[in-house]
């Protein structure tokens, strides 16, 4: 039996650039994806669909590698980059959006994502694994935020 986890993150990032530079960056799925330090590979599947393969984590038989695919859509007028799951690829289902706004000469992005994982671990491991996975997910988001700011500086 697989261990099922659901993770959600919401983050507001103040950006040191103008709206167009920020939007162009978030439209570049490879550049944005590489701001997540745990990304091992991003495969372009065509039609704005991308397959993410994350670095393997864990110890011995409790090592897992998260994989998922998402289809992206872009609306510059609304400042929205959105991703929806591509089913049947990997052990994760990811959706979310980045909403980029400019106000008073400042640009910010409201980033939100939900990840549902099905990991090949026993359900009894959930009390131990879930806090670890949540912590790693949050740490990954912090690194993502810092890397995005650095890339746009």
Residue pairs with C-beta under 8 A, 6 or more apart in sequence:
1 122
1 123
2 118
2 119
2 120
2 121
2 123
3 117
3 118
3 119
3 120
3 121
3 122
3 123
3 125
3 126
3 129
4 116
4 117
4 118
4 119
5 116
5 117
5 119
5 126
5 129
5 130
5 133
6 114
6 115
6 116
6 117
7 114
7 115
7 116
7 117
7 133
7 134
7 137
8 112
8 113
8 114
8 115
9 111
9 112
9 113
9 137
9 138
9 141
10 110
10 111
10 112
11 110
11 111
11 112
11 141
11 144
11 145
12 108
12 109
12 110
12 111
13 108
13 109
13 111
13 145
13 148
13 149
14 106
14 107
14 108
14 149
15 22
15 100
15 107
15 108
15 109
15 148
15 149
15 152
16 149
16 152
16 153
17 25
17 107
17 152
17 153
18 102
18 107
19 79
19 100
19 101
19 102
19 107
21 152
22 100
22 107
22 109
22 152
23 76
23 79
23 81
23 100
25 31
25 32
25 148
25 151
25 152
26 32
26 81
26 98
26 100
26 109
27 74
27 81
29 42
29 44
29 48
29 50
29 72
30 42
30 44
31 151
32 148
33 39
33 42
33 50
33 52
34 42
34 147
35 143
35 144
35 147
35 148
35 151
36 140
36 143
36 144
36 147
37 140
37 143
37 144
37 147
38 54
38 55
38 57
38 136
38 140
39 52
39 53
39 54
39 55
40 53
40 54
40 55
40 56
40 65
41 52
41 53
42 50
42 51
42 52
42 53
43 50
43 51
43 53
44 50
45 51
45 69
45 86
47 71
48 71
48 72
48 73
48 74
49 69
49 70
49 71
49 72
49 86
50 69
50 70
50 72
51 67
51 68
51 69
51 86
51 89
51 90
52 66
52 67
52 68
52 69
52 70
52 90
52 94
53 65
53 67
53 90
54 65
54 66
54 67
55 65
56 63
56 64
56 65
57 63
57 64
57 65
57 136
58 64
62 121
62 125
64 91
64 119
64 120
64 121
66 90
66 91
66 92
66 117
67 89
67 90
67 91
67 92
68 85
68 86
68 89
68 90
68 91
68 92
68 93
68 94
68 115
69 85
69 86
69 89
69 90
70 83
70 84
70 85
70 86
70 94
70 95
71 83
71 84
71 85
71 86
72 81
72 82
72 83
73 80
73 81
73 82
73 83
73 84
74 80
74 81
74 82
75 81
75 82
78 99
79 99
79 100
79 101
79 102
80 97
80 98
80 99
80 100
81 97
81 98
81 100
82 96
82 97
82 98
83 94
83 95
83 96
83 97
83 113
84 95
85 93
85 94
85 95
87 93
91 117
91 118
91 119
91 120
92 115
92 116
92 117
92 118
93 115
93 116
94 113
94 114
94 115
94 116
95 113
95 114
96 111
96 112
96 113
96 114
97 111
97 112
98 109
98 110
98 111
99 109
99 110
100 107
100 108
100 109
101 107
101 108
101 109
101 110
109 148
111 144
115 137
117 133
119 129
121 129
